[in-house]
Amino acid sequence: MAGFSISEFLISVVELVEAQADDIKASFVKSAGNIIALCVVAIIAVVGFIFLLLGLNLVFQIWVGKLGAYFLTSGVAFLLSFIIYMVYLWKTKK
């Protein structure tokens, strides 16, 4: 190591570690913000899905009665959940 001392080497290592720590911290803060946003959107989607099913249940009760409405609503819920699951699988494989 011509021209470099151990203290200069240690200082450069500390500066490199500090820069990496700052990058990791910024990435973590950005990721945490995205996770919070995704959780809020997921909660809103679940609430909307529940109200959709309740509304469909009321409409089906007018057409086919109470028991038939429960069967039709559960079928619609299964179908929509299956479609969402398939889209999720396609999105994660992409």
MARZA-526644 format. One line per 3 residues: for each residue x, y, z of N, C-alpha, C. Coordinates in steps of 0.05 Angstrom, whole numbers. Each point is the difference from the previous one (the first is absolute). Example, Ala and Ser with C-alpha at 12.3 -4.5 7.8 and 13.67 -1.06 7.14 Angstrom:
BEGIN
264:-114:156:-18:24:0:18:24:0 ~ -7:21:-14:16:24:1:-15:22:14
END
This chain:
BEGIN
17:-24:0:-17:24:0:18:25:0 ~ 8:7:-23:17:23:-2:-16:26:1 ~ 5:16:19:-13:26:3:-25:0:16
-10:-23:9:-24:-1:16:7:-11:28 ~ -13:13:19:4:-10:27:-25:-15:9 ~ 3:-14:23:-23:-15:10:-22:19:9
7:23:10:-21:18:9:-16:11:-24 ~ 13:5:-22:-15:9:-24:-18:-23:-10 ~ 10:-24:1:-16:-23:-8:-25:-3:18
4:2:26:-22:-2:19:-20:23:-4 ~ 9:24:-5:-18:22:-5:-16:-5:-25 ~ 12:-10:-21:-15:-5:-25:-20:-22:4
7:-20:16:-19:-22:6:-24:11:16 ~ 5:17:20:-21:11:16:-18:18:-17 ~ 12:16:-18:-17:16:-18:-17:-16:-19
11:-22:-9:-15:-18:-18:-23:-13:15 ~ 5:-9:24:-21:-12:17:-22:20:6 ~ 9:24:6:-20:22:7:-17:6:-25
12:1:-23:-15:5:-25:-20:-23:-5 ~ 9:-24:4:-18:-23:-4:-23:0:21 ~ 6:8:24:-20:2:21:-21:21:-7
9:22:-11:-19:21:-9:-18:-10:-22 ~ 12:-14:-19:-16:-11:-22:-20:-21:10 ~ 8:-16:19:-18:-20:11:-23:13:15
7:21:15:-21:14:15:-19:14:-19 ~ 9:13:-21:-18:12:-19:-17:-20:-14 ~ 11:-23:-7:-15:-21:-13:-21:-11:19
7:-4:25:-19:-10:20:-23:19:4 ~ 6:26:2:-21:20:4:-19:1:-24 ~ 11:-2:-24:-16:0:-24:-17:-25:-1
12:-23:7:-15:-25:0:-22:0:21 ~ 5:11:23:-20:1:22:-23:17:-9 ~ 5:22:-14:-21:17:-10:-17:-14:-20
13:-16:-18:-15:-15:-20:-17:-22:14 ~ 11:-12:20:-15:-22:14:-25:12:14 ~ 3:24:12:-23:12:13:-21:7:-21
9:11:-23:-19:7:-21:-14:-25:-10 ~ 14:-22:-4:-12:-25:-10:-19:-11:21 ~ 6:2:25:-19:-9:21:-26:16:0
2:26:-3:-24:17:-1:-16:-7:-24 ~ 12:-3:-23:-14:-7:-24:-13:-28:3 ~ 14:-19:12:-12:-27:3:-24:1:19
2:16:21:-23:2:19:-24:13:-14 ~ 5:20:-16:-22:13:-15:-12:-20:-20 ~ 17:-16:-13:-10:-20:-19:-17:-21:14
8:-9:23:-15:-20:15:-27:11:8 ~ 0:25:10:-26:12:8:-18:3:-24 ~ 11:9:-22:-16:2:-25:-11:-27:-9
16:-21:2:-8:-27:-7:-23:-9:18 ~ 2:6:26:-22:-8:18:-26:14:-7 ~ 2:26:-5:-24:15:-7:-12:-10:-27
18:-7:-19:-10:-11:-25:-15:-26:5 ~ 10:-17:17:-13:-25:5:-27:4:15 ~ 0:19:19:-25:6:14:-21:11:-19
8:17:-19:-19:11:-20:-10:-22:-18 ~ 18:-17:-9:-8:-22:-17:-20:-19:15 ~ 6:-4:25:-18:-17:16:-28:12:1
-2:26:4:-27:12:0:-14:-2:-26 ~ 15:4:-22:-12:-3:-27:-9:-28:-5 ~ 17:-19:8:-7:-29:-4:-24:-8:17
-3:12:23:-23:-6:18:-26:8:-14 ~ 0:21:-15:-24:9:-14:-7:-21:-22 ~ 21:-10:-14:-5:-18:-22:-6:-28:8
16:-12:18:-2:-29:5:-6:-7:29 ~ -4:19:17:-6:-6:28:26:0:17 ~ -4:-4:26:23:3:18:20:-23:-3
-9:-24:-1:19:-23:-2:15:0:-26 ~ -14:5:-22:13:1:-26:20:23:-1 ~ -7:22:13:18:23:0:27:-7:13
-2:-15:22:25:-8:13:18:-17:-18 ~ -12:-19:-14:15:-17:-18:12:16:-23 ~ -16:18:-12:10:16:-22:22:19:9
-4:12:23:20:19:11:26:-15:6 ~ -2:-24:11:25:-15:5:13:-8:-26 ~ -15:-7:-20:11:-6:-26:14:23:-13
-12:24:2:13:24:-11:25:6:16 ~ -1:-3:26:24:6:17:23:-20:-8 ~ -7:-25:-4:20:-20:-8:12:7:-27
-17:7:-19:9:6:-27:18:25:0 ~ -8:21:14:16:24:1:26:-5:14 ~ 0:-15:22:25:-7:14:18:-16:-18
-11:-19:-15:16:-16:-18:13:18:-22 ~ -15:18:-11:10:18:-20:23:18:12 ~ -4:10:23:20:17:13:25:-17:6
-3:-25:8:22:-17:5:16:-6:-25 ~ -14:-5:-22:14:-6:-25:15:25:-10 ~ -12:23:3:14:25:-8:25:4:17
-3:-6:26:23:3:18:23:-19:-9 ~ -8:-25:-6:21:-19:-9:13:9:-26 ~ -16:10:-19:11:10:-25:18:23:5
-7:18:18:16:24:6:26:-7:13 ~ 0:-20:18:25:-8:14:18:-15:-18 ~ -10:-15:-20:17:-14:-18:12:18:-21
-12:23:-5:9:18:-20:25:14:8
END
